[in-house]
Amino acid sequence: MAVEADAPASRPGATLTEFNDFIQHGGLGKNRNPLADNPGKVEDLAVAFYRLNEDPKESPNLQVEAGDDYSFLMDLLDDKRVLHDCDLALALLRMLKVLSRKLNNRNNMELEDIETVAKYLRGTESSSVSAEAASILLNACYEKENVSLAIKAQAVVDLSWLLDSDSEDVAANATGALQSLSYQEEGRTHIREIDILDHIFPLLSHSSEKVRTRAVGVIHNMSSDVPSISVIRMGGAIKELVTLLSDPQVHICSSAAGAIQNLSREQLSKEMIREVGGVPPLMDLLFGRDVQTQVCAAGALLNILGPQLDSDPVTGVQQVTRIQGHTACVCA
C-alpha cells in the first residue's frame, strides 16, 4: 500500500509554529519575557529553523506558499537586547532571511520591518550580522513597494557605508541589495541623488567574483538612468567595464556589455569606449555562445561605429535607441 507524502506544511521547519508558540507561551518565566527568561532557547529554535531551510532548493518553508506570521520575530529583532547580542541577532536575522525568500512574506513587509533590519546594518560590530541584514534587504527589494520603503527608512545610505568593508560577504550583500534597488526606477533615481556610485566603481575590480558580479549588475542597471551616464563616465568606470568584457564568467561580461551598450548612447562615453580599446572585445563577444551577450555587444557596436543619431541637447544622449534591460540579483 502506497504511503502518502507528508503535506508540505507538516514538515519540520516548514512553518514558524514551534518558534511562535515558544515566544508566546513556553518562554514566559518569572520575567514574563523569553529574552530575559530563556534567550538560549530562542537562539536554539532560530538556529534549528535556519539549518532546515538554509538551502533554498530544499527549504521546507519555501515549499509552503502561504505567508508566515513573523511579527513575533520582528518584535524580538526590535529589542535592544538582541541588537547587542551578536549570536542571537545573527540567528534571528538568518530566520528572517529565509522568510524573505518567499513572495507572500516580502509583500507583507511594512516600513517598520525595513527600519528594524536597517538597524543591524549600522548598529553592530559584527560583520556577519551586517551581512545578513544586507541580504534580507537584497531579497526584500525584489518587490517595487519595498524599494520605496527602503528609501524611506534611509537604508540605502546605510548600505553604502558597507561597500568598503574588508568582509567579502558584507561587500557582496550590500552591493547585491543595491542591485535589487537599482532594478527599479525609483531606486536608480535615489542612488544617483545620494551620490554613492563612486563607492561602487572600485568594486568592479574586486578580488571576489561575487562582488564583481553584483557591482557590474548595479552599473548595468544605473546605465539606463540617463543622468547617471555622465557620472559613470567621469567616475572612470568605462575602463573597468571594458576589462570585464573579457571576464571568463558569462554573467559578468554580459552585464558589462549591457552597460556599455547603454553608455554608448552618449557621445562622450562613446569616444571614451573607443579610446580605452572597447571595440575589439565587443567584436569578440559577437562570436561567443551567449545570445544575450551577443545582442548587447552588437547594440554597443552599432552605437559606437554606426551612423550618428540625433542627441538630446542637454544630456548628449541619443534619443532613438534601445535601452538594454536591467540585471536582477539572485535571491540570497
N, C-alpha and C positions, 0 to 999 in steps of 0.2 A: 504494500500500500504506500502510495506516494505521500511524503511529508511536505506540507506547505511551508514555504519560506516565511520567516518572521516578517511581520509588517515593518516597513522602514522606521516608523516612529517608536517601535518597541526595542530597537537595537540599542545597546549601551552607547552613550554619547550622542544619541540622535536628538535629544531634547535637553532643556535646562531643568527638567522636573526635579531631579535629585538636588541640584545646586539651589534652586529657588526654595525648595521645601526646607532645606537646612537654614538658609538665611532667614526664612520666615519663622521657623519653629525650633528646629534642632539646635540652633546656636544661641538660644536665649538662656543664659545662665544668670548669675547674680547681677551682672551689669546690664542685662537685657539687650545686649548688643553683640553680634557674632564676632566683630572685630576685636572687641575687648575681652570676650569670654573664650574664644577659640579660634584665633586667627590662623593657627596651623591647619585646622580642618578646612577652613575656607581656601587656603592655598592648595591643600591636597586635592580638593574637589576640582579646583580650576586646572591644576596640572593634569589630572586624570582626563578631564574633558578635552584638553588640548591634545594630549597624546593619542586619543582615539580619533581625532579629527585633523591631525597635523597634515596628512597628505590629502589634498583636495580631491584626488581621484578616488580615494577610499573613504572619504568623510561621511559618516552616518548622518550627521546634521545636514549636510548639503543635499542629501538624498530625500530629505523631508521638505517639501515645497513650502509649507506653511511658515509664516514668520514666528519668531521666538519672542517671549516676554523677557527682555533683557533689562528691564527697569531696575531690578534689584542689583544687577551687575553695575549699572551706571551709578546707582546710589553709593556703592562701595568705592568706585573709582573717584567719586566726587568727595570722598572723605580724606582729610589731610593726613590721616594716619597711613593711608595707603600710599599717598604721594611720597612719603618719607620712608617707606619700606620697599626697597628696590625689588626684592624677591617676590613679594606679594603683588606689587604693581605689575611686574613682568608677567606673572601667571594670569592675572585678571585681564591684562591687555591682550594676551595671546588668545584668551577666550573670545574677546570682542573681535579680534582679527578673524577668527574662524566664522563668527556670526556675520561679519561684514562681507563675507563672500556671497551671501545669499541675497538675491534681488529684493525679496519682501522686507528683509531687515534693513537694507540700505534705503528703501523707500520710506521706512518708518522713522528714520533718523530726524531728530529735531536740533535746533540751534544749540540747546543746552548740551546735547550729546557731543557735538563737534567742539564746543568750548571746553568740555571736560577732557576730551582727548588732547586738545591743544596744550593743556596744562603740562602734559607729560613730554611735550617737545622741548619746553624751556625750563621746567621746574625740577629737573632731576640731574644728578651727576652720572647716572648710568647710561652708557651708550646703547646698551641693549634695550632699555626702556624707551629711549628716544626713537630707536629704530622701529620698535613695534608700534609706537604711536603714529609714526610716519606711514607705516604700511597700512594701518587702518584708514588713514585719510586717502591713501592711494586707492583703496577699494571703494571707500565711500563716494569719492568724486567721479566714479563711473556714472553717477546719476547727476544730471544737469542741476537739479534742485539743490543737491549737496554742495556743488561748486559755489552757489550763491551763499549757502550757509557758512562754508569755509572762509569765504571772503569777509562776511560779516563778523566772524569770530577772530579775524586777523590771523588766521592760521597760516596763511601764505607767507607772511613776514617771518613767522616763527620757523617755517620750513627753510627759508632762505639762509637762516643762521646755521643750519646743519650741513649745508653744501660743502663747507670747507673742513668737515670732520675728518679726523685721521681714521675713523672706523669705516671700513668699506660698506658695511650693512647700513649704517646711518646715512652715508652719502648716497648710496643706491636707492634706499627707500624714500629719502627726501626728494631726490630727483624724479623718482617714479611717481610720487604724489603730484609734483609739478607737471609731469607729463599728462597725468589724468586731468588736472585742472586746465591745462592748455589745450585740451581736446575741445573744450567749449569756448565760444567766442567771448563770453563774459570773463572766463579765466585768462584768456590771452590778453584781453584789454587790461585786466588788473595786474598781471605780471609785468606788462610794459610800463604801466603807470607807477608802480612802486620801484621800478628801476633795479631789477635783480638779475637781468640777463647776463651782466658782466660776471656774475658769480657762477654761471653755468658754462660759459665758454671754456674755462680751463679744464672742465670735466670731459671735454671731447677727446683729450689725450690722456685720460686717467688710465692707470695700470690695470684697473678692473674692467673686464669685458661687460659686466652687468651695468656698471656706472656709465661706461661709454655708450652702451645701447640706449639707456634711458635719457642720457644727455642729448644725444643726437635726435632722439624722439621729441624732446622738448623743442629743440631748434627747428625741427621739421614742422611741428605744429605752429610755432611762432612765426615761421617764414610766410605763413598765409595771412598774417596780420600786416597789412601794408605799412603802417607807421613803424613796425619793428624791423623792416628790411634794412633801413639805413643803420639802425642800432646794431644789427648783426654784422653788417659790413664794417662799420667803424670800430667794432669790438675785435676785429681780427679773426673772426670765426671762419671766414671763407677758406683760408688756407688749410685749417684743420679739417673742414668738410671735404675738401679735395683729397686730402690724405686718406680720409675714411672711405673714399670711393674704392680704394684698393684693399680694404679690410677683408680678411678671409670669411668673416661672418656675414652671411647674405642680408640679414635683417639690418645690420649696421650700414652697409654700403647702399642698401635700398633707401633707408631714411635719409642718408646723406645726399643721394641722387634726387630724392623728392624735395629736399630743402634747397638744393642748388637750382632745381627747375623753377621753384618759386622765386628765389632770389634773382635769377637771371631775367626777370621781368623788368628789373631796374637797370638803367643804362650803366650807372657807375659800378654796380655789382657785376654786371656782365663783363665789363672791362677788367675788373679785378680777377674774375674767374679765369679769363684768358691769360692774364699776366702771371698767375701762380701755377699755370700749367694744368688747368682743369679740363681742357678739351681731350687730350689723349686718353685719360682714364674713363671719361664719359664714352668715348668711342669704343673702348674695350668692353664696357658693360653692354653694348648693343649685341655682343656675341655671347653673353652669358646665358645661363639656364633659367633665371628667374624672370618671369614675364613682367611683373610689376616694376622691377628694377630697369628692365629694358625700356618700358614705357616712360619712366621718369628721365632716363638718360636721353632718350630720343627727344622728349619735350624740352629738356635743357639745351640740347644741341640746336634745336630749331630756334629757340630764343636767342642763343649766342651767335649762331652762324647764319641764321635765316634773315629775311628782309626785316628792316626796322619798322615796327608798328608805332602808331601814334601813342604817345605817353601823356599821362596826366601832368599838366604844367607845374603842379605843386609838389607831387611826390616823385615824379620822374619814373613812375611805374607804368608799364604797358597796360593799356585799358582793355584790350581784347586778347585774352589769353585764358587758358585753362589752369585753374589753381589746383596743384597736387594735393590730394586728400591728406587727412591727419593720421597720426600714429597713436594708437591706444597702448597703454602699458598693461602687461599681463597681470591679472589679479594675484595679489600676494597671498 
